[in-house]
Amino acid sequence: MSYKSFSPESSIIINNKAVKCRYNHTLVIGSGSAALASAVRLKRQGIDDLLVLTDDLLGGTSRNTGSDKQTYYKLSDSTQEPDSPYKMAEAISGGGAMHGDIALVESICSINAFYHLVGIGVPFPHNDYGGYTGYKTDHDPRERGISLGPYTSKEMVEHLEKECGLLGIQIIDKHECIKLIKYDDRIAGAVILDRSRLSEGKNAISVFLCSNMIFAPGGAAGLYETSVYPGRHTGAIGLAFEIGADAVNLTESQFGIASTDFRWNLSGSYQQVIPCYFSRDPETGECFSFLNEHFPSMEAMAAAIFLKGYQWPFDPDKIENYGSSLIDILVYRESVIKKRDVYLDFRINPAGDERIGGFSEEVLNGEVKDYWRKSGLSGDTPISRLEQLNPRAIELYKDHNIDLYSAPLKIAVCAQHNNGGLAGDIWWESTNIGHFFPVGEVNGTHGVSRPGGSALNSGQVGALRAAQKIANSYKGHSLDVESALAAAEKELQSVFILMEKTVFDDTDAADLIEYRKEYQSRMTEHGGLIRSEQTISRACDKAALQQSLIGTLRVRPDRLSSFFKSRHMVIAHRVYLEAVKDYLQMGGGSRGSSLVADDHGERICPTLEDSWRIKPDNRSLRGMIQMLKLNPATDKIEINWIACRPVPDSVEWFETVWSRYNNGEIFEHKEVYR
């Protein structure tokens, strides 16, 4: 049998049952901005036999997340101060635990990626002369950030979807990947659940084979109990762990203050107008201005709130001297430890008290006053200032039936992004599974910290690079169909056996809901903002036990999607927690966006209880990358640490590059990972 034998209506026989099976040269899993950009780039590079599969076309992070001014990060092209991709690469990799060559690729290709978006109509603002004027963003000293406002990624994905339509790229919705198929250390396809046919049980299962796969299901959104990821998005990185794909830096998640009734990052303008923070006891109704007791003055407190706009992700380095990240700690303390509801109120200024004084423009420090003056802010209340600074930030909440003029926002410190993920080379191909390209947030290109907006750039650059590699090195139909079918049959057998154990018509979903709550709660408690070497081993043991119990669940056929999502997420949460455990055992301390608790460590604030002590960062580990995989044969997690590769400094000669490009040598560039 050859790939030419397959049509969309083909089938294979498993246990005397026909299962639909089709083949495409390249399969794209996902429908976010990275996935759709990959499809567009592939089509334009000459890959016509192409298919996009997604479980929810309208449900991903790209369409449903943002901030006050969601940033896209690129090389400066309209400033008087000169920029270069090498300087940008140093900024991208400056937080540590990131390969310099990948940072250089993201820098050099940022202009190509950005202007591709501009070329398909994404309306990034430019000045009179056509320059795309930027601004400074987190962890970067230059003006490389640019924005469309709250919905930058939404605009991107909508224009990319339209481009897919214009190019005739087929997108199939309601098709969820529940297993990946590989043989001989290469990808071969996926087992798919047709969500439109859930009630039909096994008849909802099909197989899609491919010579190449773009794997772009987004970040591990469903892992945390307290999360700003959209509720409809769960991610699917556990499927890649299951087949033994290399992963890196899973310890490096980002956390920050967000609203919870409507999940949205409260960065930028929301903080720069200096709203009032308060908490409320849910039983007594008593309210607390909980920030007051931990700041020496209203000036210091107002400055910390203001800086939370620029410095939105929690950062242990920004706690000392009443820094902006002290606010995250205090919000966490109120909500998690004291069990109070915490709010941001834009109707009133920070309350103050007799000790620190009241709020007024006169008490603001020079940086805040200068920003307010340049931005033309003069309102007496945070909401009036937000109306002046960024009215779209108010409209966004109104679009979701929340009126900032009439009620406060309930908030929490939430999981927002994973800087780690699957390991890829400079072409975004998996480091140990051939023809498999993790693109977007699922690819762990980022290190400990990253400039704000660099994730959007990384997804677009990854789409470009993966398409280039496929179009130039993998243009032929490389799949051994017989080997692929044998591997597919094995995966289908395991799926059908699991379904026979778990799927029953006369059951409810209570046990599945509790199952999900358990691993999400464990991730938030042990792999979230606060981590502890004393508790992590026990958490890992419980994670492994919960994974082993997946076959004991009982679900209705119409809950199959939720069941399979929980199945791969429980695998993922075990791997993430093992990564945290190993990092702590290596002597890792507080860094990135998490604290490591230590009874004998440094106190983080004189007004907090003595128990608030942390282990400082072990800076030597910033020059290393934690690399791990789940071995499918042994079910053991294998971990090793490798040195970060530096930003390349070789001097290129055009004629040499031209020759290497023409003979395809550049596409075979390989690095040693183990």
C-alpha positions as CSV (number, residue, x, y, z in Angstrom):
1,M,0.0,0.0,0.0
2,S,1.3,3.5,-0.8
3,Y,0.3,7.0,0.2
4,K,-1.3,7.3,-3.3
5,S,-3.9,4.7,-2.2
6,F,-5.4,6.9,0.4
7,S,-8.4,9.2,0.0
8,P,-10.5,11.1,2.6
9,E,-12.8,8.1,2.5
10,S,-10.2,5.4,3.0
11,S,-10.3,3.0,6.0
12,I,-8.3,0.4,7.8
13,I,-9.6,-2.7,9.6
14,I,-9.0,-3.0,13.3
15,N,-10.6,-5.9,15.2
16,N,-12.9,-6.4,12.3
17,K,-14.0,-2.8,12.4
18,A,-13.4,-0.2,9.7
19,V,-11.6,2.9,10.9
20,K,-11.4,5.9,8.6
21,C,-7.8,6.7,7.6
22,R,-6.4,9.3,5.3
23,Y,-3.0,10.7,4.4
24,N,-1.6,14.2,3.8
25,H,2.0,15.2,3.1
26,T,1.9,17.7,6.0
27,L,-0.6,17.8,8.9
28,V,-1.0,20.9,11.0
29,I,-2.4,20.3,14.5
30,G,-4.0,23.5,16.0
31,S,-5.6,26.7,14.7
32,G,-3.8,29.5,16.6
33,S,-1.6,32.2,15.0
34,A,1.4,29.9,14.9
35,A,-0.5,26.9,13.4
36,L,-2.2,29.0,10.7
37,A,1.0,30.9,9.9
38,S,2.6,27.5,9.4
39,A,-0.1,26.5,7.0
40,V,0.1,29.7,5.0
41,R,3.9,29.5,4.8
42,L,3.8,25.9,3.7
43,K,1.4,26.6,0.9
44,R,3.5,29.5,-0.3
45,Q,6.6,27.3,-0.2
46,G,4.8,24.8,-2.6
47,I,3.4,22.3,-0.1
48,D,-0.1,21.8,-1.5
49,D,-1.1,18.4,0.1
50,L,-1.7,20.1,3.4
51,L,-4.4,19.8,6.1
52,V,-5.2,21.7,9.3
53,L,-7.0,19.9,12.1
54,T,-8.3,21.6,15.2
55,D,-10.6,20.7,18.0
56,D,-12.0,24.2,18.4
57,L,-11.4,26.8,15.7
58,L,-12.7,29.6,17.9
59,G,-11.3,28.4,21.2
60,G,-7.6,28.9,21.3
61,T,-5.4,31.3,23.2
62,S,-4.5,33.4,20.1
63,R,-8.2,34.3,19.6
64,N,-9.1,34.8,23.3
65,T,-6.3,36.3,25.2
66,G,-4.4,39.6,25.4
67,S,-3.8,42.5,27.7
68,D,-4.3,46.2,27.8
69,K,-1.8,46.6,24.9
70,Q,-0.8,43.1,23.8
71,T,2.7,43.3,22.5
72,Y,4.4,41.9,19.4
73,Y,8.2,42.0,19.6
74,K,10.5,42.7,16.6
75,L,13.7,44.3,15.5
76,S,13.4,48.1,15.6
77,D,13.1,49.6,12.1
78,S,12.1,53.2,12.7
79,T,14.3,54.5,15.5
80,Q,17.3,56.8,15.4
81,E,19.2,54.5,17.7
82,P,20.6,51.7,15.6
83,D,19.5,48.2,16.3
84,S,20.9,44.8,15.1
85,P,19.7,41.2,15.3
86,Y,22.7,40.4,17.4
87,K,21.8,43.0,20.0
88,M,18.2,41.7,19.9
89,A,19.4,38.1,20.3
90,E,21.3,39.1,23.5
91,A,18.1,40.6,24.9
92,I,16.0,37.5,24.1
93,S,18.5,35.1,25.6
94,G,19.7,37.5,28.4
95,G,17.5,35.9,31.0
96,G,19.5,32.6,30.8
97,A,18.7,29.0,30.0
98,M,18.2,29.7,26.3
99,H,20.3,28.8,23.3
100,G,21.9,31.8,21.6
101,D,21.6,30.4,18.1
102,I,17.8,30.1,18.5
103,A,17.6,33.6,19.9
104,L,19.5,34.8,16.8
105,V,17.1,33.1,14.5
106,E,14.1,34.7,16.3
107,S,15.9,38.1,16.0
108,I,16.9,37.9,12.3
109,C,13.6,36.4,11.2
110,S,11.5,38.8,13.2
111,I,11.3,41.4,10.4
112,N,10.3,38.7,7.9
113,A,7.6,37.4,10.3
114,F,6.3,40.9,11.1
115,Y,6.1,42.1,7.6
116,H,4.4,38.9,6.5
117,L,1.6,39.8,8.9
118,V,1.6,43.4,7.7
119,G,1.4,42.0,4.1
120,I,-1.7,40.0,4.8
121,G,-3.5,43.0,6.3
122,V,-2.8,42.9,10.0
123,P,-3.2,46.7,10.8
124,F,-0.1,47.4,13.0
125,P,0.1,51.2,13.4
126,H,2.8,53.1,11.6
127,N,3.9,56.7,11.4
128,D,3.7,59.3,8.6
129,Y,6.8,57.9,7.0
130,G,5.8,54.2,7.1
131,G,7.8,53.4,10.2
132,Y,6.4,51.0,12.7
133,T,7.1,53.0,15.9
134,G,7.8,50.8,18.9
135,Y,8.0,51.1,22.7
136,K,10.0,49.5,25.5
137,T,8.7,46.2,26.9
138,D,9.6,43.8,29.7
139,H,13.2,42.7,29.9
140,D,14.3,44.9,27.0
141,P,15.9,48.3,26.9
142,R,15.0,49.2,23.3
143,E,11.8,50.2,21.6
144,R,11.0,46.8,20.0
145,G,7.5,46.4,21.1
146,I,4.5,47.2,18.9
147,S,0.7,46.6,19.5
148,L,-2.7,46.8,18.0
149,G,-4.2,47.2,21.4
150,P,-5.9,44.4,23.5
151,Y,-6.5,42.1,20.6
152,T,-3.2,41.9,18.8
153,S,-3.1,38.1,18.6
154,K,-6.8,37.9,17.8
155,E,-6.2,40.2,14.8
156,M,-3.3,38.0,13.7
157,V,-5.2,34.7,13.8
158,E,-8.3,36.2,12.1
159,H,-6.2,37.5,9.2
160,L,-4.2,34.3,9.0
161,E,-7.5,32.3,8.8
162,K,-8.7,34.5,6.0
163,E,-5.4,34.0,4.2
164,C,-5.8,30.2,4.5
165,G,-9.2,30.6,2.9
166,L,-7.8,32.6,0.0
167,L,-5.1,30.0,-0.5
168,G,-7.6,27.1,-0.4
169,I,-6.1,25.5,2.7
170,Q,-8.5,23.0,4.2
171,I,-9.3,23.4,7.9
172,I,-11.3,20.7,9.6
173,D,-12.8,21.8,12.9
174,K,-14.1,19.7,15.9
175,H,-11.3,17.1,15.3
176,E,-9.3,16.5,18.4
177,C,-5.9,14.8,18.5
178,I,-5.9,12.1,21.2
179,K,-2.8,10.2,20.3
180,L,0.3,10.8,18.2
181,I,1.7,8.0,16.0
182,K,5.4,7.4,15.4
183,Y,7.7,4.7,14.2
184,D,11.6,4.5,14.2
185,D,11.9,7.9,15.9
186,R,9.9,9.8,13.3
187,I,6.3,11.1,13.3
188,A,3.7,9.2,11.3
189,G,0.4,10.8,12.1
190,A,-2.3,11.1,14.8
191,V,-5.4,9.3,16.2
192,I,-8.3,11.8,16.0
193,L,-11.6,12.1,17.8
194,D,-14.4,13.7,15.8
195,R,-16.1,15.8,18.4
196,S,-19.2,16.1,16.2
197,R,-19.7,12.4,16.6
198,L,-19.0,11.9,20.3
199,S,-22.1,9.9,21.0
200,E,-21.1,7.3,18.4
201,G,-18.1,6.1,20.5
202,K,-15.6,4.2,18.5
203,N,-17.1,5.4,15.2
204,A,-15.9,8.9,16.2
205,I,-12.2,7.7,16.0
206,S,-10.1,8.0,12.9
207,V,-6.5,8.0,11.8
208,F,-4.6,10.8,9.9
209,L,-1.2,9.8,8.5
210,C,1.4,12.3,7.3
211,S,5.0,12.6,6.2
212,N,5.4,15.8,8.3
213,M,3.6,17.3,11.2
214,I,3.3,20.9,12.5
215,F,2.3,20.4,16.2
216,A,0.9,23.7,17.4
217,P,-1.8,23.0,20.1
218,G,-0.6,25.9,22.3
219,G,0.7,26.0,25.8
220,A,-0.3,23.6,28.7
221,A,-3.3,25.8,29.5
222,G,-5.4,23.2,31.3
223,L,-2.8,22.3,33.9
224,Y,-3.5,25.0,36.5
225,E,-6.4,25.6,38.8
226,T,-5.7,29.4,38.8
227,S,-5.2,30.4,35.2
228,V,-5.7,33.2,32.8
229,Y,-5.7,30.9,29.8
230,P,-9.1,30.8,28.1
231,G,-11.3,28.0,29.6
232,R,-11.8,26.4,26.3
233,H,-8.1,25.9,25.7
234,T,-6.3,23.0,27.4
235,G,-3.2,22.4,25.3
236,A,-1.9,18.9,24.3
237,I,1.8,18.7,25.2
238,G,1.2,15.5,27.1
239,L,0.6,13.7,23.8
240,A,4.2,14.5,22.8
241,F,5.5,13.5,26.1
242,E,3.7,10.1,25.6
243,I,5.8,9.4,22.5
244,G,9.0,10.4,24.1
245,A,9.6,13.9,22.7
246,D,12.4,15.9,24.2
247,A,11.3,18.9,26.4
248,V,13.2,21.8,27.9
249,N,12.7,24.3,30.7
250,L,9.3,23.0,31.9
251,T,10.1,24.7,35.2
252,E,9.8,28.2,33.6
253,S,6.2,29.2,33.7
254,Q,5.0,32.8,34.0
255,F,2.5,34.0,36.6
256,G,0.8,37.4,37.0
257,I,-2.2,39.3,38.2
258,A,-5.3,38.7,36.1
259,S,-9.1,39.0,36.4
260,T,-10.8,35.7,37.0
261,D,-14.5,36.1,36.2
262,F,-13.3,37.1,32.7
263,R,-9.8,35.8,32.2
264,W,-7.6,38.7,31.2
265,N,-4.1,39.9,32.0
266,L,-4.1,43.1,34.1
267,S,-0.9,44.7,32.9
268,G,0.1,47.9,31.3
269,S,-2.6,50.6,31.4
270,Y,-4.6,48.8,34.0
271,Q,-1.8,49.3,36.5
272,Q,-0.3,52.6,35.2
273,V,-3.5,54.5,36.1
274,I,-2.9,53.3,39.7
275,P,-6.2,51.6,40.8
276,C,-7.2,50.6,44.3
277,Y,-6.3,47.1,45.6
278,F,-8.5,45.6,48.3
279,S,-9.7,42.3,49.7
280,R,-12.9,41.1,51.3
281,D,-13.6,38.3,53.7
282,P,-16.3,36.2,52.0
283,E,-18.0,35.3,55.3
284,T,-18.0,38.6,57.2
285,G,-17.9,41.0,54.2
286,E,-15.2,43.0,55.9
287,C,-12.8,44.8,53.5
288,F,-9.1,45.3,53.8
289,S,-6.6,47.7,52.2
290,F,-4.1,45.0,52.5
291,L,-1.2,46.7,50.6
292,N,-1.0,49.6,53.1
293,E,0.8,47.8,55.9
294,H,3.6,46.5,53.7
295,F,4.7,49.8,52.1
296,P,6.6,52.6,53.9
297,S,4.7,55.4,52.1
298,M,2.0,56.1,49.6
299,E,4.7,57.2,47.1
300,A,6.3,53.7,47.3
301,M,3.0,51.9,47.0
302,A,1.8,54.0,44.1
303,A,5.1,53.5,42.3
304,A,4.9,49.7,42.8
305,I,1.4,49.6,41.4
306,F,2.4,51.8,38.4
307,L,5.5,49.6,37.7
308,K,3.3,46.5,37.7
309,G,2.2,47.7,34.3
310,Y,5.7,47.5,32.8
311,Q,6.7,44.5,35.0
312,W,3.6,42.4,34.8
313,P,4.9,38.8,35.2
314,F,5.9,38.0,38.7
315,D,9.7,38.2,39.1
316,P,11.5,37.4,42.4
317,D,14.2,40.0,41.5
318,K,11.5,42.7,41.7
319,I,10.4,42.1,45.3
320,E,13.2,43.8,47.2
321,N,12.9,47.4,48.2
322,Y,9.2,47.4,47.8
323,G,9.3,46.5,44.1
324,S,6.4,45.8,41.9
325,S,6.4,42.0,42.4
326,L,5.8,42.4,46.1
327,I,2.2,43.1,45.0
328,D,1.9,39.6,43.5
329,I,3.0,38.1,46.8
330,L,0.5,40.1,48.8
331,V,-2.3,39.2,46.4
332,Y,-1.3,35.5,46.7
333,R,-1.2,35.8,50.5
334,E,-4.7,37.3,50.7
335,S,-6.3,34.9,48.3
336,V,-4.6,31.6,48.8
337,I,-3.5,31.8,52.5
338,K,-6.1,34.1,54.0
339,K,-8.9,32.8,51.7
340,R,-10.1,36.3,51.0
341,D,-11.5,37.6,47.7
342,V,-9.2,40.2,46.1
343,Y,-10.2,43.0,43.8
344,L,-9.0,45.9,41.7
345,D,-11.3,48.9,41.8
346,F,-10.9,51.6,39.1
347,R,-13.6,53.8,40.7
348,I,-11.4,54.9,43.5
349,N,-7.8,55.7,44.2
350,P,-5.6,53.7,46.6
351,A,-7.1,54.2,50.1
352,G,-4.0,54.8,52.1
353,D,-4.1,55.4,55.9
354,E,-2.7,57.7,58.6
355,R,0.8,56.0,58.4
356,I,1.5,56.1,54.7
357,G,-0.8,59.0,53.9
358,G,-3.5,59.5,51.2
359,F,-3.3,59.4,47.5
360,S,-2.7,62.5,45.4
361,E,-0.8,63.4,42.3
362,E,1.7,65.3,44.5
363,V,2.9,62.1,46.2
364,L,3.9,60.4,42.9
365,N,7.6,60.0,42.1
366,G,9.3,61.5,39.1
367,E,8.9,58.5,36.8
368,V,5.2,58.2,37.4
369,K,4.6,62.0,37.0
370,D,6.7,62.0,33.8
371,Y,4.6,59.2,32.3
372,W,1.3,60.8,33.3
373,R,2.4,64.1,31.9
374,K,3.5,62.7,28.6
375,S,0.3,60.6,28.4
376,G,-1.9,63.6,29.2
377,L,-3.4,62.0,32.3
378,S,-5.3,64.3,34.6
379,G,-8.3,62.4,35.9
380,D,-9.2,62.3,39.6
381,T,-10.0,58.6,39.5
382,P,-8.3,55.5,37.9
383,I,-11.3,54.9,35.6
384,S,-11.1,58.5,34.3
385,R,-7.4,58.2,33.7
386,L,-7.9,54.8,32.0
387,E,-10.5,56.5,29.8
388,Q,-7.8,59.0,28.7
389,L,-5.0,56.5,28.4
390,N,-6.6,53.5,26.8
391,P,-10.4,53.5,26.4
392,R,-10.2,50.2,24.5
393,A,-9.1,48.6,27.8
394,I,-12.5,49.6,29.3
395,E,-14.5,48.6,26.2
396,L,-12.9,45.1,26.3
397,Y,-14.5,44.4,29.7
398,K,-17.7,45.9,28.6
399,D,-17.7,43.5,25.6
400,H,-17.7,40.7,28.3
401,N,-20.6,42.3,30.3
402,I,-18.3,43.8,33.0
403,D,-18.6,47.5,33.7
404,L,-15.5,49.0,35.3
405,Y,-17.5,52.1,36.1
406,S,-19.8,50.3,38.4
407,A,-18.0,47.4,40.0
408,P,-14.5,46.1,41.0
409,L,-12.7,43.3,39.3
410,K,-12.0,40.1,41.1
411,I,-8.4,39.1,40.6
412,A,-5.8,36.4,41.4
413,V,-2.2,35.5,40.6
414,C,-2.7,33.3,37.6
415,A,-0.6,31.0,35.3
416,Q,-0.2,32.8,32.0
417,H,2.5,31.3,29.8
418,N,5.1,28.5,29.8
419,N,8.5,29.6,28.6
420,G,9.5,26.0,28.4
421,G,8.0,23.2,26.2
422,L,9.1,20.7,23.6
423,A,12.7,20.9,22.4
424,G,13.4,22.0,18.8
425,D,16.4,22.9,16.7
426,I,17.0,26.1,14.8
427,W,14.4,24.9,12.2
428,W,11.8,24.1,15.0
429,E,12.1,20.4,14.3
430,S,12.0,18.1,17.4
431,T,15.4,17.3,18.6
432,N,14.7,13.6,18.8
433,I,11.6,12.9,16.6
434,G,12.0,13.4,12.9
435,H,9.5,15.3,10.7
436,F,7.8,16.6,13.9
437,F,7.8,20.4,14.3
438,P,6.5,21.9,17.6
439,V,5.6,25.5,16.8
440,G,4.1,28.2,19.0
441,E,3.9,28.1,22.8
442,V,4.3,24.3,22.8
443,N,7.9,24.8,21.7
444,G,10.1,25.7,24.6
445,T,12.4,28.2,22.9
446,H,12.3,30.7,25.8
447,G,14.6,30.6,28.8
448,V,14.1,32.0,32.4
449,S,12.7,35.3,31.3
450,R,11.9,36.9,27.9
451,P,11.0,40.3,26.5
452,G,7.3,41.0,26.5
453,G,5.8,40.1,23.1
454,S,8.6,37.8,22.1
455,A,6.3,34.8,22.3
456,L,4.1,36.1,19.4
457,N,7.3,36.7,17.4
458,S,8.6,33.2,18.2
459,G,5.4,31.6,17.0
460,Q,5.6,33.4,13.7
461,V,9.3,32.7,13.2
462,G,8.8,29.1,14.1
463,A,6.1,28.8,11.4
464,L,8.5,30.3,8.8
465,R,11.4,28.1,9.8
466,A,9.4,24.8,9.9
467,A,7.9,25.6,6.5
468,Q,11.3,26.3,5.0
469,K,12.7,23.0,6.4
470,I,9.8,20.9,5.1
471,A,9.7,22.6,1.7
472,N,13.5,22.2,1.1
473,S,14.4,19.0,2.9
474,Y,11.2,17.0,3.3
475,K,9.3,17.8,0.1
476,G,9.0,14.2,-0.9
477,H,6.5,11.7,0.5
478,S,8.9,10.1,3.1
479,L,6.3,8.0,5.0
480,D,6.7,4.2,5.1
481,V,3.0,3.5,4.9
482,E,3.2,-0.1,6.1
483,S,5.3,0.9,9.2
484,A,2.9,3.8,9.8
485,L,-0.2,1.6,9.6
486,A,1.4,-0.9,12.0
487,A,2.1,1.9,14.5
488,A,-1.4,3.3,14.0
489,E,-3.0,-0.1,14.6
490,K,-1.1,-0.4,17.9
491,E,-2.3,3.1,19.1
492,L,-5.8,2.3,18.0
493,Q,-5.8,-0.9,20.0
494,S,-4.8,1.0,23.2
495,V,-7.5,3.6,22.6
496,F,-10.2,1.1,22.1
497,I,-9.2,-1.0,25.1
498,L,-9.2,2.2,27.2
499,M,-12.7,3.2,25.9
500,E,-14.0,-0.3,26.7
501,K,-12.9,0.2,30.3
502,T,-14.2,3.8,30.8
503,V,-17.2,4.6,28.5
504,F,-20.6,3.8,29.8
505,D,-24.0,5.3,29.0
506,D,-25.4,5.2,32.5
507,T,-22.9,7.3,34.4
508,D,-22.4,11.0,35.3
509,A,-19.3,13.2,34.9
510,A,-18.6,13.8,38.6
511,D,-15.6,11.6,38.9
512,L,-14.0,13.1,35.7
513,I,-14.5,16.7,37.1
514,E,-12.9,15.7,40.4
515,Y,-10.1,14.0,38.6
516,R,-9.3,17.2,36.7
517,K,-9.6,19.3,39.8
518,E,-7.0,17.1,41.5
519,Y,-4.2,17.5,39.1
520,Q,-4.9,21.2,38.5
521,S,-4.9,21.9,42.2
522,R,-1.6,19.9,42.6
523,M,0.0,21.9,39.8
524,T,-1.1,25.3,41.3
525,E,0.2,24.3,44.8
526,H,3.5,22.7,43.9
527,G,4.4,23.9,40.4
528,G,3.0,27.4,40.6
529,L,4.2,30.7,42.1
530,I,5.5,29.1,45.3
531,R,7.6,25.9,45.2
532,S,9.2,23.8,47.9
533,E,11.8,21.0,47.9
534,Q,10.2,19.6,51.1
535,T,6.9,18.9,49.4
536,I,7.7,18.3,45.7
537,S,8.6,14.6,46.0
538,R,5.3,13.7,47.6
539,A,3.5,15.7,44.9
540,C,5.3,13.8,42.2
541,D,4.4,10.5,43.8
542,K,0.7,11.5,43.9
543,A,0.9,12.7,40.2
544,A,2.2,9.3,39.1
545,L,-0.5,7.5,41.1
546,Q,-3.2,9.7,39.6
547,Q,-1.9,9.0,36.1
548,S,-2.1,5.3,36.7
549,L,-5.8,5.6,37.7
550,I,-7.0,7.1,34.5
551,G,-8.5,3.7,33.5
552,T,-10.7,3.6,36.5
553,L,-12.8,6.6,35.4
554,R,-16.3,6.1,34.1
555,V,-17.6,8.6,31.4
556,R,-20.5,8.9,29.0
557,P,-19.7,8.8,25.3
558,D,-20.5,12.5,25.0
559,R,-17.7,13.2,27.6
560,L,-15.0,11.4,25.5
561,S,-13.3,14.7,24.6
562,S,-13.0,15.7,28.3
563,F,-11.7,12.3,29.2
564,F,-9.0,12.2,26.6
565,K,-8.0,15.8,27.5
566,S,-7.6,14.7,31.1
567,R,-5.6,11.7,30.0
568,H,-2.9,13.7,28.3
569,M,-3.0,16.5,30.8
570,V,-2.4,14.2,33.8
571,I,0.7,12.9,31.9
572,A,1.8,16.4,31.4
573,H,1.4,17.5,35.0
574,R,3.5,14.5,36.1
575,V,6.3,15.5,33.8
576,Y,6.1,19.2,34.8
577,L,6.3,18.3,38.5
578,E,9.2,16.0,37.9
579,A,11.0,18.8,36.1
580,V,10.4,21.1,39.2
581,K,11.7,18.3,41.5
582,D,14.9,17.9,39.6
583,Y,15.5,21.6,39.4
584,L,15.1,21.9,43.1
585,Q,17.4,18.9,43.8
586,M,20.0,20.5,41.5
587,G,20.1,23.5,43.9
588,G,17.8,25.7,41.9
589,G,16.4,28.8,43.6
590,S,13.9,31.6,43.1
591,R,14.0,32.8,39.5
592,G,11.9,33.6,36.5
593,S,8.4,33.8,37.8
594,S,8.4,31.5,40.9
595,L,9.7,31.5,44.5
596,V,11.4,28.6,46.2
597,A,10.4,28.5,49.8
598,D,13.3,27.9,52.3
599,D,12.9,28.1,56.1
600,H,16.5,29.2,56.4
601,G,16.5,31.5,53.3
602,E,16.3,35.2,52.8
603,R,13.4,37.2,54.1
604,I,11.6,39.0,51.2
605,C,9.9,41.8,53.1
606,P,10.3,43.0,56.7
607,T,6.5,43.4,57.2
608,L,5.7,39.8,56.2
609,E,5.7,36.8,58.6
610,D,9.1,35.2,59.2
611,S,7.9,32.2,57.3
612,W,8.2,34.2,54.1
613,R,11.8,33.2,53.4
614,I,13.1,32.1,50.0
615,K,16.1,30.4,48.4
616,P,18.0,32.9,46.2
617,D,18.6,32.1,42.6
618,N,21.5,29.8,41.8
619,R,22.9,31.9,38.9
620,S,25.2,29.0,37.7
621,L,22.1,27.2,36.4
622,R,21.2,30.1,34.1
623,G,24.0,28.9,31.8
624,M,22.4,25.4,31.6
625,I,19.2,24.0,30.1
626,Q,17.2,21.2,31.7
627,M,16.3,18.7,29.1
628,L,14.0,15.8,29.8
629,K,11.8,13.2,28.2
630,L,9.3,10.5,29.3
631,N,10.7,7.1,28.1
632,P,7.7,5.3,26.6
633,A,9.3,1.9,27.1
634,T,10.0,2.3,30.8
635,D,7.6,5.0,31.8
636,K,10.6,6.7,33.5
637,I,11.4,10.4,33.2
638,E,15.0,10.9,31.9
639,I,16.7,14.2,32.7
640,N,20.0,15.7,31.8
641,W,21.4,19.3,31.8
642,I,23.2,20.8,28.8
643,A,25.1,24.0,28.4
644,C,23.5,26.9,26.6
645,R,24.9,27.5,23.2
646,P,26.1,31.1,22.7
647,V,24.9,33.6,20.2
648,P,26.9,32.7,17.0
649,D,29.6,35.2,16.2
650,S,30.8,33.8,12.9
651,V,31.4,36.2,10.0
652,E,29.5,35.0,6.9
653,W,30.7,35.4,3.2
654,F,28.0,35.8,0.6
655,E,29.4,33.4,-2.0
656,T,29.8,30.7,0.6
657,V,26.3,31.2,1.9
658,W,24.9,31.3,-1.6
659,S,26.6,27.9,-2.4
660,R,25.4,26.3,0.9
661,Y,21.9,27.5,0.3
662,N,21.7,26.3,-3.3
663,N,22.9,22.8,-2.4
664,G,20.5,22.6,0.6
665,E,23.4,22.3,3.1
666,I,21.9,25.0,5.4
667,F,18.8,23.0,6.0
668,E,20.8,20.1,7.4
669,H,22.3,22.3,10.2
670,K,22.4,20.1,13.3
671,E,23.4,20.7,16.9
672,V,24.3,18.1,19.5
673,Y,21.7,18.0,22.3
674,R,22.7,15.0,24.4
